[in-house]
Amino acid sequence: MDANRKIKQILDRDINKTRIDRIEAVHRRKDLNHLERRQQQRAISNAMIVVALLYGKKGFSRGAVIFTLNDRNLKWTPYAKFADVLRGLRVVCLTGPPNAKILTAYWNNHTKQKMRK
């Protein structure tokens, strides 16, 4: 079974999932399906985005809310064994949970290369 499917199964049983009511993609006039296209290009599933919103480190930049996953954030979660898969995921939102409006998601290569033990 692949990692995306396992992450989805763990997320279905996660009690913290109730902190997020709805995830909505922001559709800009110039690029209507930006988030969906980037998710497909970068192999980022909706379950991974929810995990980032729940357990990621929250930061702010240029009016956006950014959630970043790293080893330290995942250490004591049910997703700790998927740290290699989830490390470096960044989700950029206009508004954070519970009704997240997501602009884009990407892999931060600097965080992805660093590994804490």
C-alpha positions, 0 to 999 in steps of 0.5 A, spaced: 500 500 500 502 506 498 504 512 503 498 516 500 493 511 501 496 510 508 496 517 510 488 517 508 487 511 512 490 514 518 487 521 517 480 518 517 481 515 524 484 522 526 480 525 532 483 532 530 480 532 523 474 535 526 478 542 527 477 543 519 470 544 517 472 545 510 478 546 505 476 551 499 481 552 493 482 560 491 480 561 484 484 567 481 481 570 475 488 569 471 489 562 473 482 558 475 485 551 477 492 553 480 491 549 486 489 542 483 494 543 477 500 544 482 497 538 486 497 533 480 504 536 478 507 535 485 504 529 487 500 532 493 494 529 495 488 532 499 490 528 505 497 531 505 494 538 505 489 536 511 495 534 515 499 540 514 493 544 516 493 540 522 500 539 524 504 544 520 508 550 523 504 556 522 507 562 519 505 569 515 508 572 509 505 577 505 498 577 508 498 569 507 498 564 512 503 558 511 503 551 514 510 547 513 511 540 515 518 538 518 520 532 523 519 536 529 512 537 528 510 530 526 514 527 531 509 525 536 503 525 531 500 518 528 504 521 521 511 520 524 512 514 520 511 518 514 516 524 516 520 522 510 514 523 505 511 529 508 517 533 510 518 540 507 510 540 505 508 547 505 501 550 504 499 557 503 492 559 505 489 566 505 485 564 511 487 558 516 482 553 519 477 551 520 475 554 513 481 554 510 482 557 503 488 555 500 492 558 494 497 553 493 501 547 496 509 546 494 515 542 497 520 546 500 527 543 498 531 546 503 526 543 509 526 537 505 533 536 505 534 537 512 533 531 516 533 531 524 535 525 528 
